[in-house]
Each structure stands twice: as structure tokens, then as C-alpha cells.
Amino acid sequence: MRSRDQESENRGQAEHQTEILLRAAFPPLGKEPESPRDLWPAMLRRMDEQASRGAAGIPWFDWALGGALLAVAAMAPRTIPVILYYL
């Protein structure tokens, strides 16, 4: 009977030590856990900027990769199903 009491006491101490370590690792958030600044309008503005760039916003490497795929498909039409499978 004594060993069960010791096990529960040891478990309680371990939980207490874990709680102390967690509280030390994560600082308190303060009175307001949310950001004082609303980030959603900035995100919408950034999305609008990216949408307004259109095709000019696509990097040159993507254009080169697309051109290479079209060239391979033109030279070897049998590769078209394989390319479509991996897309």
C-alpha cells in the first residue's frame, strides 16, 4: 500500500516540476494575448499587390521551366501523358 502512495507522490512532484519548467520556458503573454496591430488589412494589401502584378510577377525560372516542358512535349508527344500524370 505504501508503494502506491509513493508512486502518486512522485508523479505529483514530476508534474509540478514539469509545470515549473513550462512556465519558465513560455513567458506570460500579458494582459492582451492578441497583437495590438491588426494584421489582416496588411495581408489584404499584399495580396492585392501580388494580384495586380499579373504575369510580370512570375519569376523567370518558372517561365523557363514551362518553355522547357512545352519543348519536350513538342519533340516527344508520347511524354504528354507522363507530364500530365506528374502535374
N, CA and C of each residue as an Amber inpcrd file, in Angstrom:
protein
   261
   0.8310000  -1.1820000   0.0000000   0.0000000   0.0000000   0.0000000
   0.8750000   1.2460000   0.0000000   2.0050000   1.1600000   0.6200000
   2.9040000   2.3060000   0.7310000   3.4740000   2.6910000  -0.6340000
   3.7340000   1.6910000  -1.4920000   4.3500000   1.9680000  -2.7870000
   3.3940000   2.7680000  -3.6880000   2.0970000   2.5380000  -3.5830000
   1.1330000   3.3050000  -4.3800000   1.1370000   4.7680000  -3.9580000
   1.2240000   5.0220000  -2.6820000   1.2660000   6.3980000  -2.1990000
   2.5410000   7.0860000  -2.6780000   3.6510000   6.3490000  -2.6500000
   4.9110000   6.9240000  -3.1030000   4.8730000   7.2070000  -4.6030000
   4.2660000   6.3000000  -5.3760000   4.1670000   6.4940000  -6.8210000
   3.3340000   7.7360000  -7.1440000   2.2050000   7.8770000  -6.4590000
   1.3650000   9.0460000  -6.7270000   2.0600000  10.3370000  -6.2850000
   2.8270000  10.2540000  -5.1950000   3.5650000  11.4340000  -4.7230000
   4.6780000  11.7950000  -5.7100000   5.3790000  10.7820000  -6.2230000
   6.4300000  11.0210000  -7.2120000   5.8350000  11.5970000  -8.5010000
   4.6920000  11.0770000  -8.9080000   4.0340000  11.5750000 -10.1070000
   3.6130000  13.0280000  -9.9140000   3.1220000  13.3550000  -8.7360000
   2.7300000  14.7260000  -8.4350000   3.9190000  15.6750000  -8.4640000
   5.0500000  15.2170000  -7.9420000   6.2580000  16.0380000  -7.9700000
   6.7480000  16.2340000  -9.4030000   6.6860000  15.1760000 -10.1960000
   7.1210000  15.2690000 -11.5940000   6.2330000  16.2420000 -12.3700000
   4.9250000  16.1840000 -12.1140000   4.0050000  17.1050000 -12.7780000
   4.2890000  18.5410000 -12.3480000   4.5710000  18.7220000 -11.0810000
   4.8710000  20.0570000 -10.5700000   6.1580000  20.5920000 -11.1980000
   7.1740000  19.7550000 -11.3020000   8.4280000  20.1800000 -11.9290000
   8.2240000  20.4910000 -13.4130000   7.4130000  19.6950000 -14.0870000
   7.1110000  19.9480000 -15.4980000   6.3890000  21.2750000 -15.6480000
   5.4480000  21.5410000 -14.7680000   4.7200000  22.8070000 -14.8130000
   5.6610000  23.9880000 -14.6150000   6.5840000  23.8750000 -13.6820000
   7.5550000  24.9530000 -13.4300000   8.4250000  25.1810000 -14.6640000
   8.8900000  24.0900000 -15.2830000   9.7240000  24.2150000 -16.4700000
   8.9590000  24.8470000 -17.6370000   7.7060000  24.4550000 -17.8050000
   6.8950000  25.0380000 -18.8750000   6.6460000  26.5230000 -18.6410000
   6.3530000  26.8860000 -17.4180000   6.1280000  28.3070000 -17.1060000
   7.3960000  29.1280000 -17.3320000   8.5640000  28.5320000 -17.0710000
   9.8180000  29.2460000 -17.2980000  10.1360000  29.3610000 -18.7880000
   9.7610000  28.3430000 -19.5670000  10.0730000  28.3370000 -20.9920000
   9.1810000  29.2870000 -21.7810000   7.9260000  29.4070000 -21.3910000
   6.9870000  30.2640000 -22.0980000   6.6560000  31.4660000 -21.2360000
   7.1150000  32.6420000 -21.6270000   6.8400000  33.8300000 -20.8220000
   5.3540000  34.1730000 -20.8670000   4.8630000  34.8800000 -19.8600000
   3.4450000  35.2480000 -19.8620000   3.1370000  36.1750000 -21.0330000
   1.9210000  36.0690000 -21.5270000   1.5210000  36.8440000 -22.6940000
   1.1180000  38.2650000 -22.3480000   0.8830000  38.5300000 -21.1210000
   0.4860000  39.8690000 -20.7250000  -1.0350000  39.9750000 -20.6230000
  -1.4970000  41.1980000 -20.5400000  -2.9340000  41.4030000 -20.3860000
  -3.6820000  41.1080000 -21.6720000  -3.0590000  41.4680000 -22.8220000
  -3.7000000  41.2350000 -24.1160000  -2.8920000  40.2110000 -24.9050000
  -3.3930000  38.9860000 -25.0090000  -2.6390000  37.9730000 -25.7450000
  -2.6340000  38.2170000 -27.2480000  -3.5440000  39.0270000 -27.7680000
  -3.6000000  39.3050000 -29.1930000  -2.6750000  40.4640000 -29.5470000
  -2.3160000  40.5260000 -30.7920000  -1.4510000  41.5940000 -31.2690000
  -2.1930000  42.9280000 -31.2010000  -1.5090000  43.9910000 -30.7880000
  -2.1790000  45.2860000 -30.7410000  -2.4810000  45.8240000 -32.1440000
  -1.7890000  45.3100000 -33.1410000  -1.9920000  45.7630000 -34.5070000
  -2.7150000  44.6800000 -35.2970000  -3.7460000  45.0560000 -36.0330000
  -4.4890000  44.1010000 -36.8440000  -3.7040000  43.8240000 -38.1150000
  -3.3850000  42.5670000 -38.3620000  -2.5510000  42.2010000 -39.4990000
  -3.3530000  41.9070000 -40.7660000  -4.6690000  41.7560000 -40.6390000
  -5.4630000  41.3740000 -41.8010000  -5.4660000  42.4480000 -42.8990000
  -5.6110000  43.7460000 -42.6010000  -5.5540000  44.7420000 -43.6860000
  -4.2130000  44.7340000 -44.4230000  -3.1170000  44.5290000 -43.7130000
  -1.8130000  44.4580000 -44.3680000  -1.7310000  43.2380000 -45.2780000
  -2.3260000  42.1400000 -44.8570000  -2.3280000  40.9280000 -45.6770000
  -3.1550000  41.1370000 -46.9400000  -4.3100000  41.7780000 -46.8100000
  -5.1350000  42.0630000 -47.9870000  -4.4080000  42.9820000 -48.9580000
  -3.7120000  43.9810000 -48.4370000  -2.9530000  44.9010000 -49.2800000
  -1.8620000  44.1470000 -50.0520000  -1.1810000  43.2510000 -49.3680000
  -0.1120000  42.4800000 -50.0140000  -0.6810000  41.5530000 -51.0790000
  -1.8280000  40.9360000 -50.8170000  -2.4500000  40.0580000 -51.8070000
  -2.8860000  40.8590000 -53.0340000  -3.4070000  42.0580000 -52.8240000
  -3.7970000  42.9070000 -53.9470000  -2.5820000  43.3150000 -54.7760000
  -1.4520000  43.6160000 -54.1380000  -0.2310000  43.9790000 -54.8610000
   0.2470000  42.8180000 -55.7270000   0.1960000  41.6140000 -55.1880000
   0.6380000  40.4520000 -55.9540000  -0.3060000  40.1670000 -57.1060000
  -1.6020000  40.3640000 -56.9050000  -2.5680000  40.1120000 -57.9680000
  -2.4590000  41.1540000 -59.0700000  -2.1020000  42.3870000 -58.7310000
  -2.0160000  43.4400000 -59.7370000  -0.7970000  43.2710000 -60.6310000
   0.2400000  42.5750000 -60.1610000   1.4320000  42.3670000 -60.9880000
   1.1530000  41.4370000 -62.1500000   0.2500000  40.4720000 -61.9790000
  -0.1130000  39.5580000 -63.0580000   1.0470000  38.6940000 -63.5040000
   1.2440000  38.5840000 -64.8370000   2.2800000  37.7170000 -65.3900000
   3.6820000  38.2510000 -65.1070000   3.7980000  39.5440000 -64.8530000
   5.1220000  40.1170000 -64.5650000   5.6440000  39.6510000 -63.2110000
   4.7590000  39.1790000 -62.3410000   5.1730000  38.7370000 -61.0140000
   5.6920000  37.3140000 -60.9860000   5.6340000  36.6130000 -62.1170000
   6.1060000  35.2290000 -62.1660000   7.6090000  35.2410000 -62.4150000
   8.3940000  34.5350000 -61.6240000   9.8550000  34.5300000 -61.8030000
  10.2680000  33.9460000 -63.1570000  11.4340000  34.3550000 -63.6330000
  11.9190000  33.9170000 -64.9410000  12.1410000  32.4170000 -64.9920000
  12.5040000  31.8260000 -63.8510000  12.7630000  30.3850000 -63.8620000
  11.4900000  29.5970000 -64.1360000  10.3720000  30.0690000 -63.6470000
   9.1010000  29.3940000 -63.9250000   8.7730000  29.4560000 -65.4070000
   9.0360000  30.6110000 -66.0400000   8.8030000  30.7330000 -67.4830000
   9.7220000  29.7700000 -68.2430000  10.9880000  29.6600000 -67.8200000
  11.9320000  28.7660000 -68.4780000  11.5160000  27.3080000 -68.3190000
  11.0400000  26.9520000 -67.1540000  10.5950000  25.5850000 -66.9170000
   9.3700000  25.2550000 -67.7690000   8.4410000  26.1900000 -67.8600000
   7.2620000  25.9860000 -68.7070000   7.6460000  25.8540000 -70.1690000
   8.5860000  26.6820000 -70.6180000   9.0440000  26.5800000 -72.0040000
   9.7310000  25.2600000 -72.2780000  10.5150000  24.7910000 -71.3190000
  11.1970000  23.5050000 -71.4810000  10.1890000  22.3660000 -71.5530000
   9.1490000  22.4250000 -70.7530000   8.1120000  21.3850000 -70.8100000
   7.4040000  21.3850000 -72.1500000   7.1010000  22.5680000 -72.6760000
   6.4610000  22.6540000 -73.9810000   7.3840000  22.1310000 -75.0800000
   8.6760000  22.4280000 -74.9820000   9.6290000  21.9460000 -75.9820000
   9.7290000  20.4220000 -75.9490000   9.7800000  19.8550000 -74.7580000
   9.8460000  18.3950000 -74.6310000   8.5660000  17.7710000 -75.1750000
   7.4230000  18.3730000 -74.8880000   6.1530000  17.8390000 -75.3830000
   6.0730000  17.9440000 -76.9010000   6.6530000  19.0060000 -77.4760000
   6.6330000  19.1600000 -78.9310000   7.5710000  18.1560000 -79.6050000
   8.7210000  17.8890000 -78.9830000   9.6770000  16.9580000 -79.5840000
   9.2740000  15.5050000 -79.3780000   8.6460000  15.1960000 -78.2650000
   8.2510000  13.8160000 -77.9710000   6.8170000  13.8200000 -77.4380000
   5.8360000  13.7740000 -78.3490000   4.4300000  13.8520000 -77.9130000
   3.9970000  12.7230000 -76.9820000   4.7340000  11.6090000 -76.9850000
   4.3740000  10.5000000 -76.1020000   4.5970000  10.8450000 -74.6350000
   5.3610000  11.8840000 -74.3700000   5.6370000  12.2750000 -72.9820000
   4.5060000  13.1080000 -72.3710000   3.5590000  13.5600000 -73.1800000
   2.4740000  14.4050000 -72.6750000   1.6890000  13.7080000 -71.5580000
   1.2490000  12.4510000 -71.6990000   0.5450000  11.8040000 -70.5690000
   1.3960000  11.6860000 -69.3080000   2.6980000  11.4550000 -69.5010000
   3.6040000  11.3460000 -68.3390000   3.6880000  12.6950000 -67.6310000
   3.8480000  13.7690000 -68.4010000   3.9170000  15.1170000 -67.8120000
   2.6210000  15.4430000 -67.0860000   1.4950000  15.1170000 -67.7140000
   0.1970000  15.3890000 -67.0780000   0.0070000  14.5520000 -65.8120000
   0.5330000  13.3390000 -65.8130000   0.4190000  12.4950000 -64.6300000
   1.1450000  13.1120000 -63.4450000   2.3280000  13.6830000 -63.6770000
   3.1180000  14.2430000 -62.5820000   2.6970000  15.6510000 -62.2060000
   1.8260000  16.2790000 -62.9620000   1.3220000  17.5890000 -62.5630000
   0.2220000  17.3620000 -61.5870000
